[in-house]
């Protein structure tokens, strides 16, 4: 096995493991959600369509070109492939994308409400988690809406009436962001149920983001 083949195998295996984690961490149900990772400038590995996460093997995980052509893998890629590819095309800094149906964050997506900085851990995503305009799932239009909402400054967006999309430098980082989005959504929901949450100012979130970046260096 060449070093390239080994790297591809490890990434495809990571997609299998994080797929199972989606269920364990209550970020989705059934076969909902999907994950991907950039392999190089031309190739992306993405979770397969319609296979239960517990049954997915590295050989099942498709590797696709940036035009969507499948070059490796024994299963069809996720139907949300257009959304993942749109993110990679617009954000060269992104190395991993995670799409979830996590319940608290998806509640805000269904309300069409962004998640503000009522907890400092929102700094993993930006100054808030914005909401993308509604588009039908598995369409190029949904990818365009997600990209527009992410812009250059956010690592997560709510997909209106659908779920959550996170994007970061690696699959590991994007998965962490997905966990933080759900945690912050739960805290904000609970805080709203009791009273009026205090929202941290943007400059404080920016300062915290800088500190988080420093931790990783």
Buried (B, 14 or more C-beta within 10 A) or exposed (E): EEEEEEEBBEBBBBBBBBBBBBBEBEBBEEBBBBBBBBBEEEBBBBBBBEBEBEEBEBBBBBBBEBEEEBEBBEBBBBEBBBBBBBBBEBBEEBBBBBBBBBBBBBBBBEEEBBBBBBBBBBBBBBBBBBBBBBBEBBBEBBBBBBBBBBEEEBBBBBBBBBBBBBBBBBBBBBBBBBBBBBBBBBBBBEBEEEEEBEBBEEEBBBEBBEEEEEEEE
